[in-house]
Structure formats: C-alpha cells, structure tokens
Amino acid sequence: MPRGEHHRSDRDRDRDYRDRRERADETGSQEILDEGIIQVQVIPQDDNWGETATSITETATSIVTLSETDLSDIVKERRRISCGSFGRHVKLIPQAVLCVFSVVSPILFVVFPLVTWKPTPCGSTCDGLFISFAVKELLLMIGIWALYFRMSRVTLPRLFVLRVGFMVLVFLVLVCFWLFYGWRIIDKKADNFSEILLFAINMLDSLLFLHYTSVVVLWIRQTDPLFTLKVIRSTDGISRHYNVGPLSIQRAAVFVLEQYYKDFPEYNPFLMQTPARTAHKQFSSLKFYDIDGKQNDKVNPRARAILTAASTRRRDPARNDRFYEEAEFDKKVKRRKARLYNACEEAFGHIKRVQLERGPCVPMDPEETAQSLFPSFARPLQKYLRTVRLHHRYSMDGIIKHLAHCLTFDMTPKAFLERYVSEQPCVEFTTKKRTQSWSIVCEEQVTKSLSSSTVFQLKGDELSLIVTVRRLPYLDISEDEFDFESNKFVLRLNSETSV
C-alpha cells in the first residue's frame, strides 16, 4: 500500500473514532469504542424518550429565551386561577348564612321562651310534636346540604336566576315568620308551650315545601328533554348531539362542556397535517405565442377559455395526491400498530405470576418488571406514537407506571395499549391543568332560556365549540289495529323462476 494512502486511512479511522465519540456524548448512549465490541443502551433514560436530540435542543432554547411577556402571562394566569377559586368560596357565603339561619330559626323559636319567661309545659301531649320537630329538622338539614351547600364545579358569568329567586323567597318566609313570632309570642308572652311548638313546626313545614319545590324546578324539570344541541368543534369538525331540558344558555354551556370532556376525542393539531408526498410539477401560468412572430396583447377570448380549462385540468392530479397521501398514511399506521401489538404480546409472553414461595428465579415487583419489559417494545411504541403525532403527550416514566399498573391487575397487551392506540377523551389530558377557562359568545343574554333559534359559541384557548339549538318535535303516537285474519299468502308458480 502506498504511504499516502496508509496515512489517509489512519486519518479516516481517527475521524470516525472522534465522530462516534461525539455521537455517544450527545445521545447519552454507552458505547465501547473498541473494534468488534459495541454495547448500545437501547433506550436513553430521560423524560424526553420520544424526542430526538434536535427537539431537546429546541426545548432548552425555548426555556432559556423565555421572555418577560411570557412570565407576566404565567403570573396573570396563576392570579386569575386563584381569584376564581376565591370567588367560588365567596359565592357560598350568602347561601350559607341563609341556610344556617333557616336551620337555627325553628330551634330558637322553641328555646327562647324556655329561657326567658318559661311557659307552662304541655306534658305528654307535646311528645309527638317534639318527635315530629326533630325529624323535620333533620330532613331540612340534609336537604339543604344536598341541594345548596355543596361546592360548585363551575363559575358562571351571570347569576343563576332560579337559585337566587328561591333564596329570596326563603328569606321573605323567614322574615315573615320572625315578625309574627315577635308580635304573637314574644310581645304577648304566650303561656301555652304547645302553641309555640306548633308555630315552629309550621315554619319547618313551609321550609320543607320550599325545598321540595326547588328540587322540582332546579333538577326534575330540567331532566325532561325539550331541545337538542348540536355541538361542532371548529378545528376538526367533530360533532355530537345532546338532548336537554328547559335550561338557560349558561347552564346549557355547562352541560355541553361536561359532555365535551367525556365524549369528544382530544384535539391533536399535529395530526391535521397529512405527510406531504412528491407532487406533480405545477406550472404557474401558460403563455400564448404567435406563430408569425407578431406581438398581440389582445388574446382571443376563446383561447383564454381554453387556457383556463387546461390549467384546471393540470391541477386535477392534486386531488388524487390527497387521496393517496391519506391512504398511505393509514397503511403506515396499521403497519406500525401491528408491529407494536406483536412486540407487546411477545414481551408479555415472558411474564408469569409466581406465588410467595421463591422458585428458581428471583421474583420482581411490578415496577421492576415494567422497567425490564419496556425496552423490548419501546422502539415500536416510539415509532407508532411518532406516526400518529402523540409522542409529545407520553413520557417514559408515565408509560412505565401504566405498564406496572397493567401488570398488577393481570391485564392483556391489548388492555395496556388501549391508551395509546385508541382515541382518548379530552379528560385524559386535563389532569395537569385543573382549571379550564372558557368564554360564552352569544347575541342573547346568557340568563335567558333556550329557544329553537339560539346559537352560541364556547371559546377556549386553542379551539371553540359552536352550539346550535333545535326544539324537539311533538310526538303524536296513535294505535292502529292489525288484522291477523288477513295475514295469509298465496304462491304464484312460474316456470321461469326457481319458486
């Protein structure tokens, strides 16, 4: 071998060695760079297991170059969330005071005369009244707690008119009873204790009837379907239909959002872009030349129509390109899914649950088993998640925890992969951000009841929901008789048929 070629090969070998060294330092893999012995770590042990080195660099850059505007937006968001949670507690104060006053008032009606002027006891005739008083007081406390005294999960832009109306009605009833109590009993110092006890029981009866009416108006009345709501997501056009009762616009918005997080699949903006294929070369314009060499600025209208039709036909192949792109993408997803199923079934086949007695092998807990099995199907899972653009939602630690959970309850590989190969509802990806902000856009007042022409929009951070209201038709069902005597048939035989 010539000497120059020998030195050149040495330099190439040194260059390859340095390149492998730099790649090992960048990717975090462990390599033994001696010739013939190479050990590569299958999965790098970091949170961004589904990302490449380039995406990690971009993430780090975005964190370093975080502007003051972004920081101010984050501070404003946290302040808004804290103010919203404080507002939810503040709204409970008026109804809490009213509820406590409703429960304590009958007790004060009975206790106050016994402490001050001590009326004549009624003896055994009041025993049944005391039992009735105690039972009604207990039912009133339970009913108030179940209907009014629970923390609301939503913050409405306007007041709930029906709820506020019932609170005002209860306040007026309490004021009237206290006025008559002061005039009839305290002022005259009634000496018959049975009359005082009956007055308190009558107050409990009135409050219980009001509570029953509020249950009918606020809950039972709204369960009767009267309208159908068509909900369309603006980004990808997914729609659902729901039947509701006579709700206000803001209450209908609450119902739509509750069903949205349960029924709608999570919106993935990266999946809306179909992988681009090599398109046919398109010509931007067509030129018209005169054979005689004379320049004529005025083109024949018939020739212009022919050129327009030719350019339209030239753009037709782009429609076929979209069809083939989507078909090719579906085939690619099916191939990756089949490989992922095969790899998971093969990995799960090496697992066998053992008893408490130690066998020839040392048993492992679910976490250790998950860490041992994960590298065997990590690459097919990573390829599948990258194909469907879901690799940014799942971290390596989260997948290992889910795998350990599935191993604990003896789930199959299909049950384990259900989270990654099936469409997940929106609620699966809202655990990190507990407060979801939405705004209502409507031409009418949000406290008005729904009508057949109501249309409103719910705007979120990245998308919006358009809700169209239609009234359900009135169903007129009648009964028709069926003549069983005439339910007979005759065969008409024909030589040209098989019958």
BAGUKOL-608598 format. One record per residue (C-alpha): z, x, y; residue in one letter. Coordinates in steps of 0.25 Angstrom, whole numbers, plus 5000, padded with zeros to 4 digits. Example, Ala and Ser with C-alpha at 12.3 -4.5 7.8 and 13.67 -1.06 7.14 Angstrom:
<atoms>
[[5031, 5049, 4982], 'a']
[[5029, 5055, 4996], 's']
</atoms>
This chain:
<atoms>
[[5000, 5000, 5000], 'm']
[[4997, 5006, 5014], 'p']
[[5009, 5010, 5022], 'r']
[[5005, 5000, 5034], 'g']
[[5005, 4988, 5024], 'e']
[[5018, 4993, 5018], 'h']
[[5025, 4993, 5032], 'h']
[[5019, 4980, 5035], 'r']
[[5025, 4973, 5023], 's']
[[5038, 4979, 5026], 'd']
[[5038, 4973, 5039], 'r']
[[5033, 4959, 5034], 'd']
[[5045, 4960, 5024], 'r']
[[5055, 4963, 5035], 'd']
[[5049, 4952, 5044], 'r']
[[5050, 4942, 5032], 'd']
[[5064, 4946, 5030], 'y']
[[5068, 4944, 5044], 'r']
[[5061, 4930, 5044], 'd']
[[5069, 4926, 5032], 'r']
[[5082, 4931, 5039], 'r']
[[5079, 4923, 5052], 'e']
[[5076, 4910, 5044], 'r']
[[5088, 4912, 5036], 'a']
[[5097, 4913, 5048], 'd']
[[5090, 4901, 5055], 'e']
[[5090, 4891, 5043], 't']
[[5104, 4895, 5039], 'g']
[[5100, 4897, 5024], 's']
[[5106, 4908, 5016], 'q']
[[5095, 4918, 5010], 'e']
[[5096, 4931, 5003], 'i']
[[5084, 4938, 5008], 'l']
[[5082, 4948, 4997], 'd']
[[5069, 4947, 4989], 'e']
[[5070, 4938, 4978], 'g']
[[5083, 4931, 4981], 'i']
[[5083, 4920, 4991], 'i']
[[5094, 4909, 4991], 'q']
[[5092, 4898, 5001], 'v']
[[5102, 4888, 5005], 'q']
[[5096, 4874, 5003], 'v']
[[5102, 4866, 5014], 'i']
[[5108, 4873, 5026], 'p']
[[5122, 4868, 5028], 'q']
[[5121, 4862, 5042], 'd']
[[5121, 4848, 5048], 'd']
[[5107, 4848, 5052], 'n']
[[5102, 4850, 5038], 'w']
[[5090, 4841, 5041], 'g']
[[5085, 4849, 5053], 'e']
[[5077, 4862, 5054], 't']
[[5080, 4874, 5062], 'a']
[[5071, 4869, 5073], 't']
[[5079, 4856, 5075], 's']
[[5092, 4863, 5074], 'i']
[[5088, 4871, 5086], 't']
[[5083, 4859, 5094], 'e']
[[5097, 4852, 5091], 't']
[[5104, 4865, 5096], 'a']
[[5095, 4866, 5108], 't']
[[5098, 4851, 5112], 's']
[[5113, 4853, 5111], 'i']
[[5112, 4866, 5120], 'v']
[[5103, 4859, 5130], 't']
[[5112, 4847, 5131], 'l']
[[5111, 4843, 5146], 's']
[[5121, 4837, 5155], 'e']
[[5114, 4824, 5155], 't']
[[5116, 4822, 5140], 'd']
[[5130, 4826, 5141], 'l']
[[5132, 4815, 5152], 's']
[[5125, 4805, 5144], 'd']
[[5134, 4808, 5132], 'i']
[[5147, 4807, 5141], 'v']
[[5141, 4794, 5146], 'k']
[[5139, 4789, 5132], 'e']
[[5153, 4792, 5128], 'r']
[[5159, 4786, 5140], 'r']
[[5151, 4773, 5138], 'r']
[[5155, 4772, 5124], 'i']
[[5170, 4774, 5128], 's']
[[5169, 4764, 5139], 'c']
[[5162, 4754, 5129], 'g']
[[5174, 4755, 5119], 's']
[[5184, 4754, 5131], 'f']
[[5176, 4741, 5135], 'g']
[[5177, 4735, 5121], 'r']
[[5192, 4736, 5122], 'h']
[[5193, 4731, 5136], 'v']
[[5186, 4718, 5132], 'k']
[[5196, 4716, 5121], 'l']
[[5208, 4715, 5132], 'i']
[[5205, 4701, 5137], 'p']
[[5203, 4694, 5124], 'q']
[[5215, 4702, 5118], 'a']
[[5224, 4697, 5129], 'v']
[[5219, 4683, 5128], 'l']
[[5221, 4683, 5112], 'c']
[[5235, 4689, 5113], 'v']
[[5239, 4678, 5124], 'f']
[[5233, 4667, 5114], 's']
[[5241, 4672, 5103], 'v']
[[5254, 4674, 5111], 'v']
[[5254, 4661, 5119], 's']
[[5258, 4652, 5107], 'p']
[[5269, 4661, 5103], 'i']
[[5274, 4661, 5118], 'l']
[[5274, 4646, 5118], 'f']
[[5284, 4646, 5107], 'v']
[[5293, 4658, 5110], 'v']
[[5294, 4656, 5125], 'f']
[[5302, 4642, 5124], 'p']
[[5311, 4648, 5113], 'l']
[[5315, 4660, 5122], 'v']
[[5317, 4652, 5135], 't']
[[5323, 4638, 5134], 'w']
[[5324, 4637, 5119], 'k']
[[5319, 4623, 5116], 'p']
[[5324, 4614, 5105], 't']
[[5320, 4619, 5091], 'p']
[[5312, 4609, 5083], 'c']
[[5317, 4613, 5070], 'g']
[[5309, 4611, 5057], 's']
[[5298, 4603, 5064], 't']
[[5293, 4616, 5070], 'c']
[[5292, 4624, 5057], 'd']
[[5278, 4619, 5054], 'g']
[[5274, 4621, 5069], 'l']
[[5279, 4635, 5068], 'f']
[[5270, 4638, 5055], 'i']
[[5258, 4632, 5062], 's']
[[5261, 4640, 5074], 'f']
[[5262, 4653, 5067], 'a']
[[5249, 4650, 5058], 'v']
[[5241, 4647, 5070], 'k']
[[5246, 4659, 5078], 'e']
[[5242, 4668, 5066], 'l']
[[5228, 4662, 5065], 'l']
[[5226, 4663, 5080], 'l']
[[5229, 4678, 5080], 'm']
[[5220, 4680, 5068], 'i']
[[5208, 4672, 5074], 'g']
[[5210, 4679, 5088], 'i']
[[5210, 4693, 5081], 'w']
[[5197, 4690, 5073], 'a']
[[5189, 4684, 5084], 'l']
[[5193, 4690, 5097], 'y']
[[5202, 4702, 5095], 'f']
[[5192, 4711, 5088], 'r']
[[5185, 4723, 5094], 'm']
[[5171, 4720, 5097], 's']
[[5160, 4730, 5092], 'r']
[[5150, 4727, 5103], 'v']
[[5151, 4728, 5118], 't']
[[5143, 4716, 5125], 'l']
[[5136, 4717, 5139], 'p']
[[5142, 4704, 5143], 'r']
[[5154, 4695, 5139], 'l']
[[5154, 4687, 5126], 'f']
[[5153, 4673, 5133], 'v']
[[5159, 4665, 5122], 'l']
[[5170, 4674, 5119], 'r']
[[5174, 4675, 5133], 'v']
[[5173, 4659, 5134], 'g']
[[5183, 4658, 5123], 'f']
[[5192, 4668, 5129], 'm']
[[5192, 4660, 5142], 'v']
[[5195, 4647, 5134], 'l']
[[5206, 4653, 5127], 'v']
[[5212, 4658, 5140], 'f']
[[5211, 4644, 5146], 'l']
[[5218, 4638, 5134], 'v']
[[5229, 4648, 5135], 'l']
[[5231, 4645, 5150], 'v']
[[5232, 4630, 5147], 'c']
[[5242, 4631, 5136], 'f']
[[5251, 4640, 5145], 'w']
[[5250, 4631, 5157], 'l']
[[5254, 4619, 5148], 'f']
[[5265, 4627, 5141], 'y']
[[5271, 4631, 5155], 'g']
[[5270, 4617, 5160], 'w']
[[5275, 4609, 5148], 'r']
[[5284, 4618, 5141], 'i']
[[5289, 4629, 5150], 'i']
[[5291, 4621, 5162], 'd']
[[5297, 4609, 5155], 'k']
[[5304, 4618, 5145], 'k']
[[5301, 4609, 5133], 'a']
[[5312, 4608, 5123], 'd']
[[5305, 4604, 5111], 'n']
[[5300, 4616, 5104], 'f']
[[5290, 4609, 5095], 's']
[[5282, 4605, 5107], 'e']
[[5282, 4620, 5111], 'i']
[[5277, 4624, 5097], 'l']
[[5267, 4613, 5097], 'l']
[[5261, 4618, 5110], 'f']
[[5260, 4632, 5105], 'a']
[[5253, 4627, 5092], 'i']
[[5243, 4619, 5101], 'n']
[[5240, 4631, 5108], 'm']
[[5237, 4639, 5095], 'l']
[[5228, 4627, 5090], 'd']
[[5220, 4628, 5103], 's']
[[5218, 4643, 5102], 'l']
[[5214, 4642, 5087], 'l']
[[5204, 4631, 5090], 'f']
[[5198, 4640, 5101], 'l']
[[5198, 4651, 5091], 'h']
[[5190, 4643, 5081], 'y']
[[5180, 4638, 5092], 't']
[[5178, 4653, 5096], 's']
[[5175, 4657, 5081], 'v']
[[5165, 4645, 5080], 'v']
[[5158, 4649, 5093], 'v']
[[5158, 4664, 5093], 'l']
[[5156, 4666, 5078], 'w']
[[5152, 4654, 5070], 'i']
[[5142, 4648, 5080], 'r']
[[5134, 4662, 5081], 'q']
[[5132, 4662, 5066], 't']
[[5122, 4651, 5066], 'd']
[[5108, 4657, 5067], 'p']
[[5101, 4652, 5079], 'l']
[[5092, 4663, 5083], 'f']
[[5084, 4674, 5076], 't']
[[5084, 4688, 5082], 'l']
[[5072, 4697, 5080], 'k']
[[5077, 4712, 5083], 'v']
[[5066, 4723, 5085], 'i']
[[5069, 4737, 5086], 'r']
[[5060, 4743, 5097], 's']
[[5058, 4757, 5091], 't']
[[5052, 4754, 5077], 'd']
[[5050, 4738, 5077], 'g']
[[5060, 4735, 5066], 'i']
[[5065, 4721, 5068], 's']
[[5075, 4711, 5062], 'r']
[[5079, 4697, 5063], 'h']
[[5092, 4691, 5064], 'y']
[[5098, 4676, 5065], 'n']
[[5109, 4674, 5075], 'v']
[[5116, 4662, 5081], 'g']
[[5118, 4658, 5096], 'p']
[[5122, 4671, 5101], 'l']
[[5122, 4677, 5115], 's']
[[5112, 4688, 5118], 'i']
[[5122, 4699, 5118], 'q']
[[5129, 4694, 5105], 'r']
[[5115, 4694, 5099], 'a']
[[5113, 4708, 5103], 'a']
[[5126, 4712, 5096], 'v']
[[5121, 4705, 5083], 'f']
[[5108, 4712, 5084], 'v']
[[5114, 4725, 5085], 'l']
[[5123, 4723, 5074], 'e']
[[5112, 4719, 5065], 'q']
[[5103, 4731, 5070], 'y']
[[5112, 4742, 5065], 'y']
[[5113, 4735, 5052], 'k']
[[5098, 4730, 5049], 'd']
[[5089, 4740, 5057], 'f']
[[5086, 4754, 5052], 'p']
[[5089, 4766, 5060], 'e']
[[5078, 4769, 5070], 'y']
[[5072, 4783, 5068], 'n']
[[5064, 4787, 5079], 'p']
[[5058, 4799, 5072], 'f']
[[5053, 4791, 5061], 'l']
[[5044, 4783, 5071], 'm']
[[5035, 4795, 5072], 'q']
[[5025, 4796, 5060], 't']
[[5021, 4810, 5056], 'p']
[[5008, 4814, 5062], 'a']
[[4996, 4817, 5054], 'r']
[[4984, 4825, 5058], 't']
[[4976, 4814, 5065], 'a']
[[4961, 4814, 5067], 'h']
[[4955, 4821, 5079], 'k']
[[4954, 4811, 5090], 'q']
[[4944, 4812, 5101], 'f']
[[4950, 4809, 5115], 's']
[[4937, 4804, 5120], 's']
[[4922, 4803, 5117], 'l']
[[4911, 4808, 5127], 'k']
[[4897, 4802, 5129], 'f']
[[4886, 4811, 5131], 'y']
[[4872, 4808, 5136], 'd']
[[4861, 4814, 5127], 'i']
[[4851, 4816, 5139], 'd']
[[4862, 4825, 5146], 'g']
[[4863, 4815, 5158], 'k']
[[4877, 4813, 5162], 'q']
[[4880, 4798, 5163], 'n']
[[4894, 4794, 5168], 'd']
[[4892, 4779, 5165], 'k']
[[4893, 4777, 5150], 'v']
[[4887, 4765, 5143], 'n']
[[4898, 4754, 5140], 'p']
[[4893, 4753, 5126], 'r']
[[4894, 4768, 5124], 'a']
[[4908, 4767, 5129], 'r']
[[4912, 4756, 5120], 'a']
[[4906, 4764, 5108], 'i']
[[4915, 4776, 5112], 'l']
[[4927, 4767, 5113], 't']
[[4925, 4762, 5099], 'a']
[[4922, 4775, 5094], 'a']
[[4935, 4781, 5100], 's']
[[4943, 4769, 5094], 't']
[[4937, 4771, 5080], 'r']
[[4941, 4786, 5082], 'r']
[[4955, 4782, 5084], 'r']
[[4956, 4773, 5072], 'd']
[[4960, 4785, 5062], 'p']
[[4973, 4786, 5069], 'a']
[[4977, 4772, 5063], 'r']
[[4975, 4777, 5049], 'n']
[[4983, 4790, 5053], 'd']
[[4995, 4782, 5056], 'r']
[[4994, 4775, 5042], 'f']
[[4992, 4788, 5034], 'y']
[[5004, 4794, 5042], 'e']
[[5013, 4783, 5039], 'e']
[[5009, 4783, 5024], 'a']
[[5010, 4798, 5023], 'e']
[[5024, 4797, 5029], 'f']
[[5028, 4786, 5019], 'd']
[[5023, 4794, 5007], 'k']
[[5031, 4806, 5013], 'k']
[[5044, 4799, 5014], 'v']
[[5042, 4793, 5000], 'k']
[[5040, 4807, 4994], 'r']
[[5052, 4813, 5001], 'r']
[[5060, 4801, 4997], 'k']
[[5056, 4802, 4982], 'a']
[[5060, 4817, 4982], 'r']
[[5073, 4814, 4989], 'l']
[[5076, 4804, 4978], 'y']
[[5072, 4813, 4967], 'n']
[[5081, 4825, 4973], 'a']
[[5093, 4816, 4975], 'c']
[[5092, 4810, 4961], 'e']
[[5091, 4824, 4955], 'e']
[[5103, 4828, 4963], 'a']
[[5111, 4816, 4959], 'f']
[[5108, 4818, 4945], 'g']
[[5117, 4831, 4945], 'h']
[[5129, 4823, 4948], 'i']
[[5139, 4817, 4938], 'k']
[[5152, 4811, 4942], 'r']
[[5163, 4818, 4934], 'v']
[[5177, 4814, 4930], 'q']
[[5190, 4820, 4935], 'l']
[[5190, 4830, 4923], 'e']
[[5184, 4843, 4926], 'r']
[[5171, 4845, 4918], 'g']
[[5162, 4858, 4916], 'p']
[[5158, 4857, 4931], 'c']
[[5168, 4856, 4943], 'v']
[[5167, 4842, 4949], 'p']
[[5164, 4841, 4964], 'm']
[[5167, 4830, 4974], 'd']
[[5156, 4822, 4981], 'p']
[[5155, 4831, 4993], 'e']
[[5153, 4844, 4985], 'e']
[[5143, 4836, 4976], 't']
[[5136, 4831, 4988], 'a']
[[5135, 4845, 4994], 'q']
[[5130, 4851, 4981], 's']
[[5119, 4840, 4979], 'l']
[[5114, 4839, 4993], 'f']
[[5105, 4852, 4993], 'p']
[[5098, 4847, 4981], 's']
[[5091, 4835, 4989], 'f']
[[5093, 4840, 5003], 'a']
[[5079, 4844, 5005], 'r']
[[5072, 4831, 5000], 'p']
[[5082, 4823, 5009], 'l']
[[5079, 4832, 5021], 'q']
[[5064, 4830, 5019], 'k']
[[5066, 4815, 5018], 'y']
[[5075, 4814, 5030], 'l']
[[5065, 4822, 5038], 'r']
[[5053, 4814, 5033], 't']
[[5060, 4801, 5038], 'v']
[[5066, 4807, 5050], 'r']
[[5080, 4805, 5046], 'l']
[[5085, 4819, 5045], 'h']
[[5092, 4819, 5059], 'h']
[[5101, 4808, 5054], 'r']
[[5108, 4814, 5042], 'y']
[[5115, 4827, 5041], 's']
[[5118, 4835, 5029], 'm']
[[5133, 4832, 5030], 'd']
[[5130, 4817, 5030], 'g']
[[5121, 4818, 5019], 'i']
[[5131, 4825, 5010], 'i']
[[5142, 4816, 5014], 'k']
[[5133, 4804, 5010], 'h']
[[5130, 4811, 4997], 'l']
[[5144, 4813, 4994], 'a']
[[5147, 4798, 4997], 'h']
[[5136, 4794, 4987], 'c']
[[5141, 4804, 4976], 'l']
[[5155, 4798, 4978], 't']
[[5151, 4784, 4974], 'f']
[[5140, 4788, 4964], 'd']
[[5128, 4783, 4972], 'm']
[[5114, 4786, 4967], 't']
[[5104, 4795, 4974], 'p']
[[5097, 4783, 4980], 'k']
[[5110, 4778, 4986], 'a']
[[5112, 4791, 4992], 'f']
[[5098, 4792, 4998], 'l']
[[5099, 4777, 5003], 'e']
[[5104, 4782, 5017], 'r']
[[5092, 4792, 5019], 'y']
[[5080, 4784, 5012], 'v']
[[5083, 4770, 5017], 's']
[[5083, 4765, 5031], 'e']
[[5097, 4765, 5037], 'q']
[[5103, 4755, 5047], 'p']
[[5106, 4759, 5061], 'c']
[[5121, 4758, 5058], 'v']
[[5120, 4770, 5049], 'e']
[[5117, 4779, 5061], 'f']
[[5126, 4773, 5071], 't']
[[5139, 4780, 5066], 't']
[[5139, 4791, 5075], 'k']
[[5137, 4783, 5088], 'k']
[[5147, 4771, 5086], 'r']
[[5143, 4764, 5100], 't']
[[5129, 4759, 5100], 'q']
[[5124, 4755, 5114], 's']
[[5114, 4744, 5116], 'w']
[[5110, 4736, 5128], 's']
[[5104, 4722, 5129], 'i']
[[5092, 4719, 5137], 'v']
[[5089, 4704, 5139], 'c']
[[5084, 4695, 5150], 'e']
[[5095, 4685, 5148], 'e']
[[5110, 4686, 5149], 'q']
[[5115, 4692, 5137], 'v']
[[5126, 4682, 5136], 't']
[[5116, 4671, 5134], 'k']
[[5114, 4665, 5121], 's']
[[5101, 4668, 5113], 'l']
[[5089, 4660, 5114], 's']
[[5075, 4659, 5108], 's']
[[5069, 4668, 5119], 's']
[[5079, 4679, 5120], 't']
[[5075, 4693, 5119], 'v']
[[5084, 4705, 5121], 'f']
[[5084, 4720, 5119], 'q']
[[5095, 4729, 5114], 'l']
[[5092, 4743, 5119], 'k']
[[5099, 4755, 5112], 'g']
[[5098, 4770, 5114], 'd']
[[5085, 4772, 5106], 'e']
[[5079, 4759, 5103], 'l']
[[5080, 4744, 5107], 's']
[[5081, 4731, 5099], 'l']
[[5073, 4719, 5104], 'i']
[[5079, 4705, 5100], 'v']
[[5071, 4692, 5100], 't']
[[5078, 4679, 5098], 'v']
[[5071, 4667, 5092], 'r']
[[5078, 4654, 5089], 'r']
[[5079, 4650, 5074], 'l']
[[5071, 4637, 5071], 'p']
[[5078, 4624, 5068], 'y']
[[5076, 4621, 5053], 'l']
[[5073, 4607, 5049], 'd']
[[5075, 4606, 5034], 'i']
[[5071, 4593, 5027], 's']
[[5072, 4590, 5012], 'e']
[[5059, 4586, 5004], 'd']
[[5058, 4579, 4991], 'e']
[[5051, 4586, 4979], 'f']
[[5044, 4577, 4969], 'd']
[[5048, 4582, 4955], 'f']
[[5040, 4571, 4948], 'e']
[[5026, 4576, 4954], 's']
[[5029, 4591, 4951], 'n']
[[5019, 4592, 4940], 'k']
[[5006, 4599, 4938], 'f']
[[4993, 4598, 4930], 'v']
[[4984, 4609, 4926], 'l']
[[4969, 4608, 4929], 'r']
[[4962, 4616, 4918], 'l']
[[4949, 4624, 4921], 'n']
[[4941, 4632, 4912], 's']
[[4938, 4643, 4923], 'e']
[[4953, 4646, 4925], 't']
[[4963, 4652, 4916], 's']
[[4972, 4640, 4916], 'v']
</atoms>
